[in-house]
Amino acid sequence: MSAQTIRDGPNRDIYLKKCDEGCKHVQAVIALARRRAGVLWALLRDNRVFTPVLPVAQAA
């Protein structure tokens, strides 16, 4: 599976960083899953609702 199948955004950046560090695809996906689990745990712990942050448009 290539990095092109992952949408742009912070998850793709983390995936590409892990691949550049020499991790295989499965290891990079596991790292993303652990990060997502950490975010979910923090939301549950703090009794908060997830609100997505919209990406800021880059100036041309």
C-alpha positions as CSV (number, residue, x, y, z in Angstrom):
1,M,0.0,0.0,0.0
2,S,1.4,3.4,-0.9
3,A,1.3,6.7,0.9
4,Q,-0.9,8.0,-1.9
5,T,-3.9,6.1,-0.6
6,I,-3.8,8.1,2.6
7,R,-5.6,11.4,2.5
8,D,-3.6,14.6,3.1
9,G,-3.4,15.8,6.7
10,P,-1.6,15.1,9.9
11,N,-2.1,11.4,9.7
12,R,-0.4,11.2,6.4
13,D,2.5,13.3,7.7
14,I,2.9,10.9,10.6
15,Y,2.7,7.9,8.3
16,L,5.3,9.3,5.9
17,K,7.6,10.2,8.9
18,K,7.4,6.7,10.2
19,C,8.1,5.3,6.7
20,D,11.1,7.6,6.4
21,E,12.4,6.3,9.8
22,G,12.5,2.8,8.2
23,C,9.2,1.4,9.5
24,K,7.2,-0.9,7.4
25,H,3.6,-0.1,6.4
26,V,2.1,-2.2,9.2
27,Q,4.3,-0.6,11.8
28,A,3.3,2.9,10.6
29,V,-0.4,2.0,10.7
30,I,0.0,0.7,14.2
31,A,1.6,3.9,15.2
32,L,-1.3,5.9,13.8
33,A,-3.8,3.6,15.6
34,R,-2.0,4.1,18.9
35,R,-2.1,7.8,18.4
36,R,-5.8,7.7,17.6
37,A,-6.4,5.6,20.7
38,G,-4.5,8.1,22.8
39,V,-6.7,11.0,21.5
40,L,-9.9,9.0,22.2
41,W,-8.7,8.1,25.7
42,A,-8.0,11.8,26.4
43,L,-11.5,12.8,25.2
44,L,-13.2,10.2,27.4
45,R,-11.0,11.0,30.4
46,D,-11.7,14.7,30.2
47,N,-15.4,14.2,29.2
48,R,-15.0,16.3,26.1
49,V,-16.6,16.1,22.7
50,F,-14.3,16.0,19.6
51,T,-14.4,19.1,17.5
52,P,-12.4,18.9,14.3
53,V,-10.1,21.7,13.5
54,L,-10.5,22.9,9.9
55,P,-7.3,23.2,7.9
56,V,-6.0,26.8,7.4
57,A,-5.9,27.8,3.7
58,Q,-2.4,28.5,2.6
59,A,-1.7,32.0,1.1
60,A,-0.7,31.8,-2.6
